[in-house]
Amino acid sequence: MTRISGIDPERADKPIRAVLEAQARKWGAPLLNHLIYARRPTIFRGARGMWGGLEGSSLIPAELAALVNRRVAALNGCVF
């Protein structure tokens, strides 16, 4: 459980809601960190820009990025 509550996806701006809906289709629910980022749309866009840049740069293969995400989640006590 997070100490900071995320937003209600239904009340998000249309572009943010589209991202959260895509996450729900892929993962079963929006990612909790994105629900928190969405409290401040500028932070949300910045975080999404970072992930989009990493994915688009091809510097980190998708398989490695997935492993890094899981390792970071484990280190943070997330049950990802």
N, C-alpha and C positions, 0 to 999 in steps of 0.2 A: 504494500500500500504506500502510495506517495504521500509526502507531507503537504504538497501543493496540489490542489485539485485541478484537473484539466477542464477544458471547456466542454460544453455539450455540442457535439458535432452538428446537430440540427440548427444551432444558432450561429455557426461559423459563416464567415464571408464565403461567397460562392467558390472562389479558387481554392481556398483552404478546405472547404467541404469536399471538393472534388478529390483532393489528395487523400483525405481521411476515408472517403468512400472507397477509393482504390485500395487503400491499405486493408480495409474491412473485407473486401473481396479476396485479397491475396492471403491475409493472415487470420481472418475471422473476426477481427476487431481493429480499430485504429490503434497505432502504437502509442503507448502512454506518454512517451517523451514528446511526441508530436502534439498530443492534446495539451501538454503544458506549454510547449513553444507557441501554440496557437493563441495563448492568452495575449501575446504581443505579436501581431502580424509581421512586423519588421524582423523580429527574431526568427519567426517561422520561415519567412522567405530566405533569410540568411542561412539557416540550417539546411533547408532544402537546396539552396544554391551550392553549399559545400558538398553535399552528397551527390548532387547532379554533376558537379565538376569532377569529383573523384571517379564517378562512373564513366563520364565522358572522356576522361584523360587517358584511359586504358593503362595507366601506370600501375594500378593494382588490379590483378585479375579478379573477376567476380568471385571465384572460389576462395581466394585468399581473403578477400574483404568479408565474406561470410564467416570464415574462421576467426578473423580478428574481431568481428562484432560479437560472436559467441564468447570468445575469451574475455573481452572487456565486460560483457554482461555478467559472466561468472565472477570476475574479480569484484564487480560492484554488488554481488549478491542477488542479481536478477535471475529469475527462472526462465529467461528467454528460451 
